[in-house]
Amino acid sequence: MLWNASKIKGYTVAASDGDIGTVSDLLFDDQSWHIRWLVVDASTWFTERKVLLPTSALGHADLEAETFSVKLTRQQVKDSPDVDIHRPVSRQSESDIFGYYGWSPYWGDDLYVGGYGSGMAAAPVIASAPDALRIERETVEAQHRNDDPHLRSIDTVEGYYIQATDGDIGHVEDVLVEEQDWSIHYLVIDTKNWWPGKKVLISPHSARDINWANKTVSLNVNRERVKNSPTYDESTIVDRAYEARFGAYYNDDDSDPRLRRHG
C-alpha cells in the first residue's frame, strides 16, 4: 500500500500508556530514498518539544483512527535525547537515539558507546577497558566523519522546483511512501505552471540531483517526457497495473525495487 506523506503528517503517535503527540514531519535519506524518522510534535504533553522516532519502532497503523502505535512508554520518549530538528541530523545524534532505546541502527552498527541510559537493555560491548576506550574514540571519530547522513525533511522538499533536462516543469507537491518498508516510490509533481491541472508521478530514479541551496530537484528526463506521462490525482489507484504502465512508459525494467509491490 502506498501512503501520501502529506496525510501521514497529523497522525497521532500512541505509546503504551497514552498519546505522545502527532507526526509533524518525516525525514528521508536522499541517497536511498527511504523514510528514516518521524518527527513527533509532543508539545501537548512535553513543553515545546519535538522528538524523533525511527520508522522501525512503529507498530500497527490504524488508518481509520489515523494513529501509529509504538511499544514505548511516554516517560521513555520524554527522556529521549534532544535533537535540533532545524539542522541536518548527524549520525552521532541518530546513534544517541538508537543507543538510548537499545535498538540496532538501520545502517547495521550494533555498537553503542558513550550514549544515554534508559533503563532498557543496551547492546553489550565485550571489550577490555583499554580496548573500550580505543573503540569509543574510533567510533566517535567515524561518526563525525559521517555528520552529513543525507537526512532531509519532507516538509522542506515539498515545494521544490522540478528541473527537467531542458527546463523547469513544476514543483514537488507530495511523495508516495510504501508502508511495508517506508521507501519513497514516487514524487508527486504539480505541473500546473506548464499544463493547467495536470499532476504526474516521477520515480526517485529519475531524480539526478537535489540542490538544497537552490531548492530544486533535477531530473534525467526532458519536459516532453514528463508532459506525456500518465496523469495522477488522489483518486488514482496506484496498483500493479498502474505501475506496470508507468514502468513501461519510462522503460524501467522489472528489477527496479521501487516498482515491485506486495499485497
N, C-alpha and C positions, 0 to 999 in steps of 0.2 A: 504494500500500500504506500502511496506517495502522499506526503503531507505538504501543505503550503506553510512555509516557515512563518509567514505573517499571521497565520491562525494559531500556531503554537504559542506565540507570544500572547500572554494573558492567561495561559493555563495556570491553574493552582498546583503548587507542589505540596504534597501532603506527607508529613513524617508519620512515624508510627504512633505518635501521641498528639497529633494536631497539625494544622496547616503551618507551613513555613512562610510562604509568600507566593508571588506569581512570577512567571517567566517574563523577563523584560528584554532579553536579547539572547542570541546564540553566537558562539564563537566557533569558527571553522578554520581548518588548516588549508591555506591557499595552494598547497602542493598536492595533497592527497584528496582535497575536496570532501572531507568528512567533517561533520559537526562533532566537536570535541567536548564542549562545555555549554551548560545552560547558565545564564546569568539570572539569578533569582533575586527579585526585589523583596527583601524581608523587612522592609521598614514598618510594616503593620505590626510586627512583633519585636524586631530589633530597631533601635533608633537609627534612622538614616543609614541602613546597612544593606549592601548587596553582597551576595555570596556566589561562589562558583560551585557547580555540581557537575561531575563528569557524566556523560550520557550512559556510561556503563553502570552507574548507580541507580538508574531509573528502573522502576518496576513496571507494572501494567499501566497503560494509558487508558483512562476511561474517557472515551470520545464524547459521550453524552454529557458527562459532568465536567468535561474539559479539565481533567485532573491527572497529574502524574504522581505515583506513589514512590517513596524511597524508604528503604529499610534502615532508617536512621531516626534518632530522637531529635527533638527541637534543640535540646541542650547541646548535643554533638555538633549540630550545624552552627549554633550560636558561637561555640568555642573554636570554630574552624579558623585557619589563618586568614588574615586580612589580605586582600588583593586590590591594587589600584586598577580598576577596570577601564579607567580613562587613558591608560597607557598600554602598549603591547604587553601581553602576559608572557613573562620569561619562563624558560624551562625550570629555573630554580623555584619559581612560585608554583608551577604545576607539581614539581616534586614535593614541595612542602605540603600541598593539599593531599596528594596521594599518600605521603608518609603519615600524615596526621590520621587518616582513616585506616591505614594499614592495607591499602589496596595496591595492586600492581599497576603501574602506568601503562598507557596504551603503546608506548614505544618499547616496552618489554624489559625494563630495568627493574629488578626486584630489590635493589639496594637503597635503603633509606638511612642516611647518617646525618646527625645534626638537625633532625626535623622536630616536629612538635609532638607532644604527648597527648593522648586522647583517652587513655583508659581502654582502648581497643587493642586487639592483638596486632603487634607490629611485625614486619618481616624480620626474621632473625639474621644477624650478621655474625658469622662464625669466623673470628679472626683474633689474633693476639693483640694486646694493647698497642704496640708499635705499628703493627700492620693496620690496625683500625685507624690510627691517626694518618697514616700514609694514604689509605683508601679514602678517608674523608677529604684530605687535601686534594687528591687527584679527582675525586668526584665533583667537588666544588669548582675546580678549575675547568673540568669538562662541561659542567653545567653553564658556566659563564661564557664558554665558547659558543654555546647554543642559546644565547639570550634572546635571539630572534627566532622563535619557533614557527613563524609564519601563521600565527593565530590572528584572525581578523573577525570583525564584528559584522553580522548580517545587517544590523541596523545601518552600519556605515556604508556597506556596499550597495544597499538599495538606493537608487537614485543616480548611481554612477552612469556616465555616458558610455554607450557602446560604439566602438570604432571598428568597422569592417576594414578590409584591406584597401578600400577605395573611398572611405569617408564615414562620417557619423550616420547612425541609423536609429537611434533611440536611447533608452535608458533601462537599467535593471529595475524591475518592479517587485520581484519576489523570487524565491527559489523553491524548488520541489525536492523534498527530502524523503529518502527511503526509510521507512520506520524500522526495518529489520537491522540495518547496520549504520543508520544515520549518515549515509553518503548522500551528497548532493547530486541528483541525477540531471537536473535541468535548471537553467536560469530562465526566468520569465521576462521577456523583453517587450516593452511597450514601444511600438514604432510609430505612435500617432503623429509625431512631428513630420513623418515622411508619408505614411499611409494611414489616414484617419481611421481610428477604431480598431486597427489590427494589432494583435499581440501574437508573439511566436515563442517557441521554446528553442533554447540553444544548449547543446551539451557542453559541460565544462571542458571537454576535449577540444572544443573549438576556441576556447579562451587561450590565446597565445601569451597574454601578459596582463597583469593588473597593476596599474600605476596609481599608487595610493596618494601621491602628491598631486597629480592632475585629475584624480577621481575618474579614471577611465578604465574600461575593460576592452582590450584589443583582441579581435578575432582573427582567425586564419582563413576566413571565407569573405567573399565580397558581398556588397549590398543586395545585388540581384538575387544571390543565392538565399539570403535571409528573407527577402521580399516574397519569394515564391514558396517558402517552406509552409508546412501545414499551419493553419490558423489555430490559435489556442484561446480559450476563455475558461472561466471557472466551471462551466457545465461540461467541459471536455473530459471524457473518461480516458485517462492515460493508462490503457491496458496493454496487453501483449501485442494486440493487433495495431494499436496506435504506434507503439514503439518500433514495431517491425516496419511500418511505413516511414517513420521518422528515420530509422537507420538506413533504409534503402535509399531515401532521398539524399542523405548526406554520405552515402557509400561507406557507412561504418560496417565493420564486419562483426560477425556473431561473437567474436572473442572479447568485445568491449564489455567489461564487467558492469558498466553503468546501464547497459541495455538488457542485462539478464535480471529478470524479476522472478520472484517466487510467490506463489499464492494468488 
